[in-house]
Amino acid sequence: MNKHAVLQLILEKLSVDLDIAQRAAQTAYETATHEENIAENKYDTLGLEASYLAAGQAKRVEEIKQSLTLCQNLQLQLRAYDAQRGIEVGALVGLEDENGRQQWLFLAPDAAGLKVEVVGQPVTVITPRSPLGNSLLGKFEGDEVEILVAGARQHFTVTEAK
């Protein structure tokens, strides 16, 4: 699995998400400001509700723009896994849990939770702000990672790092 290809897929997905969010924000804005949605009495809240939606959509657009910018900046700095430094932002990491289930993670500066598929294999974006992302920083292939999630301890083994 090539981490440059994974990052490219992440950037493409963020671009598509941004386009969708911008269109949704524009539609919500137009609904909120349309003359037919002006409140006629205190119970007529369609315009108010649409304005809340427009504000939320605008915030979502800004969040996606920030994620896209940070990931584009990472693309300029992306380097191969360094066995001396361990896992750092920009690493593509293979993990195996205590039940033998394997998963691929991409440690990015933002866009947590985004999922892309590479050759039929799902890759999930995590950030150093997450417990797992923070625990992975500085780890090496073969290292074990333990995190506490909702009061339960989870154990993982780093099977691959790129």
CNS distance restraints for C-alpha pairs under 8 A (distance, minus, plus):
assign (resid   1 and name CA) (resid   6 and name CA) 7.99 0.50 0.50
assign (resid   1 and name CA) (resid 118 and name CA) 7.51 0.50 0.50
assign (resid   2 and name CA) (resid   6 and name CA) 6.42 0.50 0.50
assign (resid   2 and name CA) (resid 162 and name CA) 7.96 0.50 0.50
assign (resid   3 and name CA) (resid   7 and name CA) 6.06 0.50 0.50
assign (resid   3 and name CA) (resid  91 and name CA) 7.39 0.50 0.50
assign (resid   3 and name CA) (resid  92 and name CA) 5.84 0.50 0.50
assign (resid   3 and name CA) (resid 162 and name CA) 6.87 0.50 0.50
assign (resid   4 and name CA) (resid   8 and name CA) 6.17 0.50 0.50
assign (resid   4 and name CA) (resid  75 and name CA) 7.77 0.50 0.50
assign (resid   4 and name CA) (resid  78 and name CA) 7.76 0.50 0.50
assign (resid   5 and name CA) (resid   9 and name CA) 6.26 0.50 0.50
assign (resid   6 and name CA) (resid  10 and name CA) 6.27 0.50 0.50
assign (resid   6 and name CA) (resid 106 and name CA) 7.94 0.50 0.50
assign (resid   6 and name CA) (resid 116 and name CA) 7.55 0.50 0.50
assign (resid   6 and name CA) (resid 118 and name CA) 6.94 0.50 0.50
assign (resid   6 and name CA) (resid 123 and name CA) 7.91 0.50 0.50
assign (resid   7 and name CA) (resid  11 and name CA) 6.19 0.50 0.50
assign (resid   7 and name CA) (resid  71 and name CA) 7.74 0.50 0.50
assign (resid   7 and name CA) (resid  75 and name CA) 7.15 0.50 0.50
assign (resid   8 and name CA) (resid  12 and name CA) 6.20 0.50 0.50
assign (resid   9 and name CA) (resid  13 and name CA) 6.10 0.50 0.50
assign (resid   9 and name CA) (resid 116 and name CA) 6.60 0.50 0.50
assign (resid  10 and name CA) (resid  14 and name CA) 6.12 0.50 0.50
assign (resid  10 and name CA) (resid 114 and name CA) 7.63 0.50 0.50
assign (resid  10 and name CA) (resid 115 and name CA) 7.80 0.50 0.50
assign (resid  10 and name CA) (resid 116 and name CA) 6.56 0.50 0.50
assign (resid  11 and name CA) (resid  15 and name CA) 6.15 0.50 0.50
assign (resid  11 and name CA) (resid  68 and name CA) 6.44 0.50 0.50
assign (resid  11 and name CA) (resid  71 and name CA) 6.90 0.50 0.50
assign (resid  11 and name CA) (resid  72 and name CA) 7.13 0.50 0.50
assign (resid  12 and name CA) (resid  16 and name CA) 6.30 0.50 0.50
assign (resid  13 and name CA) (resid  17 and name CA) 6.08 0.50 0.50
assign (resid  13 and name CA) (resid 116 and name CA) 7.70 0.50 0.50
assign (resid  14 and name CA) (resid  18 and name CA) 5.97 0.50 0.50
assign (resid  14 and name CA) (resid  64 and name CA) 6.72 0.50 0.50
assign (resid  14 and name CA) (resid  67 and name CA) 7.64 0.50 0.50
assign (resid  14 and name CA) (resid  68 and name CA) 6.05 0.50 0.50
assign (resid  15 and name CA) (resid  19 and name CA) 6.27 0.50 0.50
assign (resid  15 and name CA) (resid  68 and name CA) 7.24 0.50 0.50
assign (resid  16 and name CA) (resid  20 and name CA) 6.31 0.50 0.50
assign (resid  17 and name CA) (resid  21 and name CA) 6.06 0.50 0.50
assign (resid  17 and name CA) (resid  64 and name CA) 7.40 0.50 0.50
assign (resid  18 and name CA) (resid  22 and name CA) 6.00 0.50 0.50
assign (resid  18 and name CA) (resid  61 and name CA) 6.17 0.50 0.50
assign (resid  18 and name CA) (resid  64 and name CA) 5.92 0.50 0.50
assign (resid  18 and name CA) (resid  65 and name CA) 6.91 0.50 0.50
assign (resid  19 and name CA) (resid  23 and name CA) 6.29 0.50 0.50
assign (resid  20 and name CA) (resid  24 and name CA) 6.19 0.50 0.50
assign (resid  21 and name CA) (resid  25 and name CA) 6.00 0.50 0.50
assign (resid  21 and name CA) (resid  57 and name CA) 6.60 0.50 0.50
assign (resid  21 and name CA) (resid  58 and name CA) 7.98 0.50 0.50
assign (resid  21 and name CA) (resid  60 and name CA) 6.90 0.50 0.50
assign (resid  21 and name CA) (resid  61 and name CA) 5.65 0.50 0.50
assign (resid  22 and name CA) (resid  26 and name CA) 6.14 0.50 0.50
assign (resid  22 and name CA) (resid  57 and name CA) 7.67 0.50 0.50
assign (resid  22 and name CA) (resid  58 and name CA) 7.54 0.50 0.50
assign (resid  22 and name CA) (resid  61 and name CA) 6.05 0.50 0.50
assign (resid  23 and name CA) (resid  27 and name CA) 6.19 0.50 0.50
assign (resid  24 and name CA) (resid  28 and name CA) 6.13 0.50 0.50
assign (resid  24 and name CA) (resid  57 and name CA) 6.72 0.50 0.50
assign (resid  25 and name CA) (resid  29 and name CA) 6.05 0.50 0.50
assign (resid  25 and name CA) (resid  53 and name CA) 7.99 0.50 0.50
assign (resid  25 and name CA) (resid  54 and name CA) 5.50 0.50 0.50
assign (resid  25 and name CA) (resid  55 and name CA) 7.90 0.50 0.50
assign (resid  25 and name CA) (resid  57 and name CA) 4.76 0.50 0.50
assign (resid  25 and name CA) (resid  58 and name CA) 5.64 0.50 0.50
assign (resid  25 and name CA) (resid  61 and name CA) 7.65 0.50 0.50
assign (resid  26 and name CA) (resid  30 and name CA) 6.13 0.50 0.50
assign (resid  26 and name CA) (resid  54 and name CA) 7.61 0.50 0.50
assign (resid  27 and name CA) (resid  31 and name CA) 6.16 0.50 0.50
assign (resid  27 and name CA) (resid  54 and name CA) 7.99 0.50 0.50
assign (resid  28 and name CA) (resid  32 and name CA) 6.07 0.50 0.50
assign (resid  28 and name CA) (resid  50 and name CA) 5.97 0.50 0.50
assign (resid  28 and name CA) (resid  51 and name CA) 7.15 0.50 0.50
assign (resid  28 and name CA) (resid  53 and name CA) 6.23 0.50 0.50
assign (resid  28 and name CA) (resid  54 and name CA) 4.68 0.50 0.50
assign (resid  28 and name CA) (resid  57 and name CA) 7.58 0.50 0.50
assign (resid  29 and name CA) (resid  33 and name CA) 6.17 0.50 0.50
assign (resid  29 and name CA) (resid  50 and name CA) 7.30 0.50 0.50
assign (resid  29 and name CA) (resid  51 and name CA) 6.74 0.50 0.50
assign (resid  29 and name CA) (resid  54 and name CA) 5.12 0.50 0.50
assign (resid  30 and name CA) (resid  34 and name CA) 5.83 0.50 0.50
assign (resid  31 and name CA) (resid  37 and name CA) 7.26 0.50 0.50
assign (resid  31 and name CA) (resid  47 and name CA) 7.26 0.50 0.50
assign (resid  31 and name CA) (resid  50 and name CA) 6.18 0.50 0.50
assign (resid  31 and name CA) (resid  51 and name CA) 7.99 0.50 0.50
assign (resid  32 and name CA) (resid  37 and name CA) 6.77 0.50 0.50
assign (resid  32 and name CA) (resid  46 and name CA) 7.85 0.50 0.50
assign (resid  32 and name CA) (resid  47 and name CA) 4.93 0.50 0.50
assign (resid  32 and name CA) (resid  48 and name CA) 7.02 0.50 0.50
assign (resid  32 and name CA) (resid  49 and name CA) 7.73 0.50 0.50
assign (resid  32 and name CA) (resid  50 and name CA) 4.66 0.50 0.50
assign (resid  32 and name CA) (resid  51 and name CA) 4.92 0.50 0.50
assign (resid  32 and name CA) (resid  54 and name CA) 7.17 0.50 0.50
assign (resid  33 and name CA) (resid  37 and name CA) 7.11 0.50 0.50
assign (resid  33 and name CA) (resid  38 and name CA) 7.85 0.50 0.50
assign (resid  33 and name CA) (resid  47 and name CA) 7.21 0.50 0.50
assign (resid  33 and name CA) (resid  51 and name CA) 7.86 0.50 0.50
assign (resid  34 and name CA) (resid  38 and name CA) 7.33 0.50 0.50
assign (resid  37 and name CA) (resid  46 and name CA) 6.16 0.50 0.50
assign (resid  37 and name CA) (resid  47 and name CA) 4.90 0.50 0.50
assign (resid  38 and name CA) (resid  47 and name CA) 5.93 0.50 0.50
assign (resid  39 and name CA) (resid  43 and name CA) 7.93 0.50 0.50
assign (resid  39 and name CA) (resid  44 and name CA) 5.09 0.50 0.50
assign (resid  39 and name CA) (resid  45 and name CA) 6.39 0.50 0.50
assign (resid  39 and name CA) (resid  46 and name CA) 7.41 0.50 0.50
assign (resid  39 and name CA) (resid  47 and name CA) 6.60 0.50 0.50
assign (resid  40 and name CA) (resid  44 and name CA) 6.14 0.50 0.50
assign (resid  45 and name CA) (resid  49 and name CA) 6.00 0.50 0.50
assign (resid  46 and name CA) (resid  50 and name CA) 6.07 0.50 0.50
assign (resid  47 and name CA) (resid  51 and name CA) 6.15 0.50 0.50
assign (resid  48 and name CA) (resid  52 and name CA) 6.41 0.50 0.50
assign (resid  49 and name CA) (resid  53 and name CA) 6.30 0.50 0.50
assign (resid  50 and name CA) (resid  54 and name CA) 6.04 0.50 0.50
assign (resid  51 and name CA) (resid  55 and name CA) 6.15 0.50 0.50
assign (resid  52 and name CA) (resid  56 and name CA) 6.24 0.50 0.50
assign (resid  53 and name CA) (resid  57 and name CA) 6.07 0.50 0.50
assign (resid  54 and name CA) (resid  58 and name CA) 6.08 0.50 0.50
assign (resid  55 and name CA) (resid  59 and name CA) 6.24 0.50 0.50
assign (resid  56 and name CA) (resid  60 and name CA) 6.24 0.50 0.50
assign (resid  57 and name CA) (resid  61 and name CA) 6.24 0.50 0.50
assign (resid  58 and name CA) (resid  62 and name CA) 6.44 0.50 0.50
assign (resid  59 and name CA) (resid  63 and name CA) 6.30 0.50 0.50
assign (resid  60 and name CA) (resid  64 and name CA) 6.24 0.50 0.50
assign (resid  61 and name CA) (resid  65 and name CA) 6.15 0.50 0.50
assign (resid  62 and name CA) (resid  66 and name CA) 6.15 0.50 0.50
assign (resid  63 and name CA) (resid  67 and name CA) 6.26 0.50 0.50
assign (resid  64 and name CA) (resid  68 and name CA) 6.02 0.50 0.50
assign (resid  64 and name CA) (resid 111 and name CA) 7.60 0.50 0.50
assign (resid  65 and name CA) (resid  69 and name CA) 6.09 0.50 0.50
assign (resid  66 and name CA) (resid  70 and name CA) 6.15 0.50 0.50
assign (resid  66 and name CA) (resid 110 and name CA) 7.99 0.50 0.50
assign (resid  67 and name CA) (resid  71 and name CA) 6.08 0.50 0.50
assign (resid  67 and name CA) (resid 109 and name CA) 7.76 0.50 0.50
assign (resid  67 and name CA) (resid 110 and name CA) 5.16 0.50 0.50
assign (resid  67 and name CA) (resid 111 and name CA) 5.33 0.50 0.50
assign (resid  68 and name CA) (resid  72 and name CA) 6.00 0.50 0.50
assign (resid  68 and name CA) (resid 111 and name CA) 7.88 0.50 0.50
assign (resid  69 and name CA) (resid  73 and name CA) 6.17 0.50 0.50
assign (resid  70 and name CA) (resid  74 and name CA) 6.25 0.50 0.50
assign (resid  70 and name CA) (resid 109 and name CA) 6.35 0.50 0.50
assign (resid  70 and name CA) (resid 110 and name CA) 6.69 0.50 0.50
assign (resid  71 and name CA) (resid  75 and name CA) 6.27 0.50 0.50
assign (resid  71 and name CA) (resid 108 and name CA) 6.91 0.50 0.50
assign (resid  71 and name CA) (resid 109 and name CA) 6.73 0.50 0.50
assign (resid  71 and name CA) (resid 110 and name CA) 7.03 0.50 0.50
assign (resid  72 and name CA) (resid  76 and name CA) 6.84 0.50 0.50
assign (resid  73 and name CA) (resid  77 and name CA) 6.80 0.50 0.50
assign (resid  74 and name CA) (resid  78 and name CA) 5.74 0.50 0.50
assign (resid  74 and name CA) (resid  90 and name CA) 6.87 0.50 0.50
assign (resid  74 and name CA) (resid 108 and name CA) 7.82 0.50 0.50
assign (resid  74 and name CA) (resid 109 and name CA) 7.75 0.50 0.50
assign (resid  78 and name CA) (resid  90 and name CA) 6.04 0.50 0.50
assign (resid  79 and name CA) (resid  90 and name CA) 7.59 0.50 0.50
assign (resid  80 and name CA) (resid 162 and name CA) 6.30 0.50 0.50
assign (resid  81 and name CA) (resid  86 and name CA) 7.10 0.50 0.50
assign (resid  81 and name CA) (resid  87 and name CA) 7.05 0.50 0.50
assign (resid  81 and name CA) (resid  91 and name CA) 6.67 0.50 0.50
assign (resid  81 and name CA) (resid 161 and name CA) 6.59 0.50 0.50
assign (resid  81 and name CA) (resid 162 and name CA) 4.79 0.50 0.50
assign (resid  82 and name CA) (resid  86 and name CA) 5.92 0.50 0.50
assign (resid  82 and name CA) (resid  87 and name CA) 7.73 0.50 0.50
assign (resid  83 and name CA) (resid 140 and name CA) 6.92 0.50 0.50
assign (resid  85 and name CA) (resid 138 and name CA) 6.32 0.50 0.50
assign (resid  86 and name CA) (resid 137 and name CA) 7.15 0.50 0.50
assign (resid  86 and name CA) (resid 138 and name CA) 4.49 0.50 0.50
assign (resid  86 and name CA) (resid 139 and name CA) 5.11 0.50 0.50
assign (resid  86 and name CA) (resid 140 and name CA) 4.99 0.50 0.50
assign (resid  87 and name CA) (resid  91 and name CA) 5.97 0.50 0.50
assign (resid  87 and name CA) (resid 136 and name CA) 6.40 0.50 0.50
assign (resid  87 and name CA) (resid 137 and name CA) 5.14 0.50 0.50
assign (resid  87 and name CA) (resid 138 and name CA) 4.86 0.50 0.50
assign (resid  87 and name CA) (resid 139 and name CA) 5.39 0.50 0.50
assign (resid  87 and name CA) (resid 140 and name CA) 6.33 0.50 0.50
assign (resid  87 and name CA) (resid 161 and name CA) 6.97 0.50 0.50
assign (resid  88 and name CA) (resid 107 and name CA) 7.29 0.50 0.50
assign (resid  88 and name CA) (resid 136 and name CA) 7.85 0.50 0.50
assign (resid  88 and name CA) (resid 137 and name CA) 5.34 0.50 0.50
assign (resid  88 and name CA) (resid 138 and name CA) 6.34 0.50 0.50
assign (resid  89 and name CA) (resid 107 and name CA) 5.17 0.50 0.50
assign (resid  89 and name CA) (resid 108 and name CA) 5.47 0.50 0.50
assign (resid  89 and name CA) (resid 109 and name CA) 6.54 0.50 0.50
assign (resid  89 and name CA) (resid 127 and name CA) 7.80 0.50 0.50
assign (resid  89 and name CA) (resid 128 and name CA) 7.50 0.50 0.50
assign (resid  89 and name CA) (resid 137 and name CA) 7.74 0.50 0.50
assign (resid  90 and name CA) (resid 106 and name CA) 6.79 0.50 0.50
assign (resid  90 and name CA) (resid 107 and name CA) 5.39 0.50 0.50
assign (resid  90 and name CA) (resid 108 and name CA) 5.54 0.50 0.50
assign (resid  90 and name CA) (resid 109 and name CA) 7.93 0.50 0.50
assign (resid  91 and name CA) (resid 106 and name CA) 5.90 0.50 0.50
assign (resid  91 and name CA) (resid 107 and name CA) 5.45 0.50 0.50
assign (resid  91 and name CA) (resid 108 and name CA) 7.74 0.50 0.50
assign (resid  91 and name CA) (resid 161 and name CA) 6.55 0.50 0.50
assign (resid  91 and name CA) (resid 162 and name CA) 5.61 0.50 0.50
assign (resid  92 and name CA) (resid 104 and name CA) 7.09 0.50 0.50
assign (resid  92 and name CA) (resid 105 and name CA) 5.84 0.50 0.50
assign (resid  92 and name CA) (resid 106 and name CA) 4.54 0.50 0.50
assign (resid  92 and name CA) (resid 107 and name CA) 6.48 0.50 0.50
assign (resid  92 and name CA) (resid 161 and name CA) 5.73 0.50 0.50
assign (resid  92 and name CA) (resid 162 and name CA) 5.05 0.50 0.50
assign (resid  93 and name CA) (resid 104 and name CA) 5.64 0.50 0.50
assign (resid  93 and name CA) (resid 105 and name CA) 5.13 0.50 0.50
assign (resid  93 and name CA) (resid 106 and name CA) 6.20 0.50 0.50
assign (resid  93 and name CA) (resid 107 and name CA) 7.66 0.50 0.50
assign (resid  93 and name CA) (resid 158 and name CA) 7.03 0.50 0.50
assign (resid  93 and name CA) (resid 159 and name CA) 7.63 0.50 0.50
assign (resid  93 and name CA) (resid 160 and name CA) 5.63 0.50 0.50
assign (resid  93 and name CA) (resid 161 and name CA) 4.53 0.50 0.50
assign (resid  93 and name CA) (resid 162 and name CA) 6.42 0.50 0.50
assign (resid  94 and name CA) (resid 102 and name CA) 6.97 0.50 0.50
assign (resid  94 and name CA) (resid 103 and name CA) 5.78 0.50 0.50
assign (resid  94 and name CA) (resid 104 and name CA) 4.57 0.50 0.50
assign (resid  94 and name CA) (resid 105 and name CA) 6.41 0.50 0.50
assign (resid  94 and name CA) (resid 158 and name CA) 5.96 0.50 0.50
assign (resid  94 and name CA) (resid 159 and name CA) 5.27 0.50 0.50
assign (resid  94 and name CA) (resid 160 and name CA) 4.71 0.50 0.50
assign (resid  94 and name CA) (resid 161 and name CA) 6.28 0.50 0.50
assign (resid  95 and name CA) (resid 102 and name CA) 5.53 0.50 0.50
assign (resid  95 and name CA) (resid 103 and name CA) 5.35 0.50 0.50
assign (resid  95 and name CA) (resid 104 and name CA) 6.31 0.50 0.50
assign (resid  95 and name CA) (resid 105 and name CA) 7.71 0.50 0.50
assign (resid  95 and name CA) (resid 156 and name CA) 6.12 0.50 0.50
assign (resid  95 and name CA) (resid 157 and name CA) 5.54 0.50 0.50
assign (resid  95 and name CA) (resid 158 and name CA) 4.74 0.50 0.50
assign (resid  95 and name CA) (resid 159 and name CA) 5.42 0.50 0.50
assign (resid  95 and name CA) (resid 160 and name CA) 7.10 0.50 0.50
assign (resid  96 and name CA) (resid 100 and name CA) 5.62 0.50 0.50
assign (resid  96 and name CA) (resid 101 and name CA) 5.40 0.50 0.50
assign (resid  96 and name CA) (resid 102 and name CA) 4.32 0.50 0.50
assign (resid  96 and name CA) (resid 103 and name CA) 6.47 0.50 0.50
assign (resid  96 and name CA) (resid 156 and name CA) 5.41 0.50 0.50
assign (resid  96 and name CA) (resid 157 and name CA) 5.24 0.50 0.50
assign (resid  96 and name CA) (resid 158 and name CA) 6.65 0.50 0.50
assign (resid  96 and name CA) (resid 159 and name CA) 6.59 0.50 0.50
assign (resid  97 and name CA) (resid 101 and name CA) 5.48 0.50 0.50
assign (resid  97 and name CA) (resid 102 and name CA) 6.59 0.50 0.50
assign (resid  97 and name CA) (resid 154 and name CA) 7.61 0.50 0.50
assign (resid  97 and name CA) (resid 155 and name CA) 5.89 0.50 0.50
assign (resid  97 and name CA) (resid 156 and name CA) 4.40 0.50 0.50
assign (resid  97 and name CA) (resid 157 and name CA) 6.44 0.50 0.50
assign (resid  98 and name CA) (resid 154 and name CA) 7.86 0.50 0.50
assign (resid  98 and name CA) (resid 155 and name CA) 5.99 0.50 0.50
assign (resid  98 and name CA) (resid 156 and name CA) 6.35 0.50 0.50
assign (resid 103 and name CA) (resid 122 and name CA) 7.56 0.50 0.50
assign (resid 103 and name CA) (resid 123 and name CA) 7.26 0.50 0.50
assign (resid 104 and name CA) (resid 121 and name CA) 7.85 0.50 0.50
assign (resid 104 and name CA) (resid 122 and name CA) 6.80 0.50 0.50
assign (resid 104 and name CA) (resid 123 and name CA) 4.90 0.50 0.50
assign (resid 104 and name CA) (resid 124 and name CA) 6.51 0.50 0.50
assign (resid 105 and name CA) (resid 123 and name CA) 5.33 0.50 0.50
assign (resid 105 and name CA) (resid 124 and name CA) 4.86 0.50 0.50
assign (resid 105 and name CA) (resid 125 and name CA) 5.74 0.50 0.50
assign (resid 105 and name CA) (resid 126 and name CA) 6.64 0.50 0.50
assign (resid 106 and name CA) (resid 123 and name CA) 6.70 0.50 0.50
assign (resid 106 and name CA) (resid 124 and name CA) 6.12 0.50 0.50
assign (resid 106 and name CA) (resid 125 and name CA) 4.78 0.50 0.50
assign (resid 106 and name CA) (resid 126 and name CA) 6.14 0.50 0.50
assign (resid 107 and name CA) (resid 125 and name CA) 6.02 0.50 0.50
assign (resid 107 and name CA) (resid 126 and name CA) 5.12 0.50 0.50
assign (resid 107 and name CA) (resid 127 and name CA) 5.38 0.50 0.50
assign (resid 107 and name CA) (resid 128 and name CA) 7.09 0.50 0.50
assign (resid 107 and name CA) (resid 133 and name CA) 6.67 0.50 0.50
assign (resid 108 and name CA) (resid 112 and name CA) 7.61 0.50 0.50
assign (resid 108 and name CA) (resid 125 and name CA) 6.41 0.50 0.50
assign (resid 108 and name CA) (resid 126 and name CA) 6.12 0.50 0.50
assign (resid 108 and name CA) (resid 127 and name CA) 5.21 0.50 0.50
assign (resid 108 and name CA) (resid 128 and name CA) 7.61 0.50 0.50
assign (resid 109 and name CA) (resid 127 and name CA) 5.57 0.50 0.50
assign (resid 109 and name CA) (resid 128 and name CA) 7.10 0.50 0.50
assign (resid 110 and name CA) (resid 126 and name CA) 7.54 0.50 0.50
assign (resid 110 and name CA) (resid 127 and name CA) 5.90 0.50 0.50
assign (resid 111 and name CA) (resid 125 and name CA) 6.59 0.50 0.50
assign (resid 111 and name CA) (resid 126 and name CA) 7.33 0.50 0.50
assign (resid 111 and name CA) (resid 127 and name CA) 7.59 0.50 0.50
assign (resid 112 and name CA) (resid 124 and name CA) 7.86 0.50 0.50
assign (resid 112 and name CA) (resid 125 and name CA) 5.11 0.50 0.50
assign (resid 112 and name CA) (resid 126 and name CA) 4.60 0.50 0.50
assign (resid 112 and name CA) (resid 127 and name CA) 5.79 0.50 0.50
assign (resid 113 and name CA) (resid 124 and name CA) 6.15 0.50 0.50
assign (resid 113 and name CA) (resid 125 and name CA) 5.39 0.50 0.50
assign (resid 113 and name CA) (resid 126 and name CA) 6.20 0.50 0.50
assign (resid 114 and name CA) (resid 124 and name CA) 5.91 0.50 0.50
assign (resid 114 and name CA) (resid 125 and name CA) 5.30 0.50 0.50
assign (resid 114 and name CA) (resid 126 and name CA) 7.98 0.50 0.50
assign (resid 115 and name CA) (resid 122 and name CA) 6.70 0.50 0.50
assign (resid 115 and name CA) (resid 123 and name CA) 5.66 0.50 0.50
assign (resid 115 and name CA) (resid 124 and name CA) 4.56 0.50 0.50
assign (resid 115 and name CA) (resid 125 and name CA) 6.24 0.50 0.50
assign (resid 116 and name CA) (resid 122 and name CA) 5.83 0.50 0.50
assign (resid 116 and name CA) (resid 123 and name CA) 5.38 0.50 0.50
assign (resid 116 and name CA) (resid 124 and name CA) 6.66 0.50 0.50
assign (resid 117 and name CA) (resid 121 and name CA) 5.33 0.50 0.50
assign (resid 117 and name CA) (resid 122 and name CA) 4.38 0.50 0.50
assign (resid 117 and name CA) (resid 123 and name CA) 5.87 0.50 0.50
assign (resid 118 and name CA) (resid 122 and name CA) 6.35 0.50 0.50
assign (resid 118 and name CA) (resid 123 and name CA) 7.16 0.50 0.50
assign (resid 126 and name CA) (resid 130 and name CA) 6.89 0.50 0.50
assign (resid 126 and name CA) (resid 132 and name CA) 7.97 0.50 0.50
assign (resid 126 and name CA) (resid 133 and name CA) 6.03 0.50 0.50
assign (resid 127 and name CA) (resid 133 and name CA) 5.33 0.50 0.50
assign (resid 127 and name CA) (resid 134 and name CA) 7.54 0.50 0.50
assign (resid 128 and name CA) (resid 132 and name CA) 7.62 0.50 0.50
assign (resid 128 and name CA) (resid 133 and name CA) 4.31 0.50 0.50
assign (resid 128 and name CA) (resid 134 and name CA) 4.46 0.50 0.50
assign (resid 128 and name CA) (resid 137 and name CA) 7.41 0.50 0.50
assign (resid 129 and name CA) (resid 133 and name CA) 6.49 0.50 0.50
assign (resid 129 and name CA) (resid 134 and name CA) 6.13 0.50 0.50
assign (resid 130 and name CA) (resid 134 and name CA) 5.96 0.50 0.50
assign (resid 131 and name CA) (resid 135 and name CA) 6.09 0.50 0.50
assign (resid 131 and name CA) (resid 147 and name CA) 6.49 0.50 0.50
assign (resid 131 and name CA) (resid 148 and name CA) 7.88 0.50 0.50
assign (resid 132 and name CA) (resid 136 and name CA) 6.18 0.50 0.50
assign (resid 132 and name CA) (resid 145 and name CA) 7.95 0.50 0.50
assign (resid 132 and name CA) (resid 147 and name CA) 6.35 0.50 0.50
assign (resid 133 and name CA) (resid 137 and name CA) 6.65 0.50 0.50
assign (resid 135 and name CA) (resid 139 and name CA) 7.81 0.50 0.50
assign (resid 135 and name CA) (resid 145 and name CA) 6.47 0.50 0.50
assign (resid 135 and name CA) (resid 146 and name CA) 7.49 0.50 0.50
assign (resid 135 and name CA) (resid 147 and name CA) 7.36 0.50 0.50
assign (resid 136 and name CA) (resid 145 and name CA) 6.90 0.50 0.50
assign (resid 139 and name CA) (resid 143 and name CA) 6.20 0.50 0.50
assign (resid 139 and name CA) (resid 158 and name CA) 7.97 0.50 0.50
assign (resid 140 and name CA) (resid 158 and name CA) 6.96 0.50 0.50
assign (resid 140 and name CA) (resid 161 and name CA) 7.33 0.50 0.50
assign (resid 141 and name CA) (resid 157 and name CA) 8.00 0.50 0.50
assign (resid 141 and name CA) (resid 158 and name CA) 5.10 0.50 0.50
assign (resid 141 and name CA) (resid 159 and name CA) 5.64 0.50 0.50
assign (resid 141 and name CA) (resid 160 and name CA) 5.53 0.50 0.50
assign (resid 141 and name CA) (resid 161 and name CA) 6.14 0.50 0.50
assign (resid 142 and name CA) (resid 157 and name CA) 6.15 0.50 0.50
assign (resid 142 and name CA) (resid 158 and name CA) 5.21 0.50 0.50
assign (resid 142 and name CA) (resid 159 and name CA) 5.83 0.50 0.50
assign (resid 142 and name CA) (resid 160 and name CA) 7.83 0.50 0.50
assign (resid 143 and name CA) (resid 157 and name CA) 5.80 0.50 0.50
assign (resid 143 and name CA) (resid 158 and name CA) 5.55 0.50 0.50
assign (resid 144 and name CA) (resid 155 and name CA) 6.97 0.50 0.50
assign (resid 144 and name CA) (resid 156 and name CA) 5.64 0.50 0.50
assign (resid 144 and name CA) (resid 157 and name CA) 4.45 0.50 0.50
assign (resid 144 and name CA) (resid 158 and name CA) 6.32 0.50 0.50
assign (resid 145 and name CA) (resid 155 and name CA) 5.73 0.50 0.50
assign (resid 145 and name CA) (resid 156 and name CA) 5.10 0.50 0.50
assign (resid 145 and name CA) (resid 157 and name CA) 6.16 0.50 0.50
assign (resid 145 and name CA) (resid 158 and name CA) 7.58 0.50 0.50
assign (resid 146 and name CA) (resid 153 and name CA) 6.68 0.50 0.50
assign (resid 146 and name CA) (resid 154 and name CA) 5.56 0.50 0.50
assign (resid 146 and name CA) (resid 155 and name CA) 4.54 0.50 0.50
assign (resid 146 and name CA) (resid 156 and name CA) 6.36 0.50 0.50
assign (resid 147 and name CA) (resid 153 and name CA) 5.70 0.50 0.50
assign (resid 147 and name CA) (resid 154 and name CA) 5.37 0.50 0.50
assign (resid 147 and name CA) (resid 155 and name CA) 6.72 0.50 0.50
assign (resid 148 and name CA) (resid 152 and name CA) 5.47 0.50 0.50
assign (resid 148 and name CA) (resid 153 and name CA) 4.50 0.50 0.50
assign (resid 148 and name CA) (resid 154 and name CA) 6.22 0.50 0.50
assign (resid 149 and name CA) (resid 153 and name CA) 6.29 0.50 0.50
assign (resid 149 and name CA) (resid 154 and name CA) 7.13 0.50 0.50
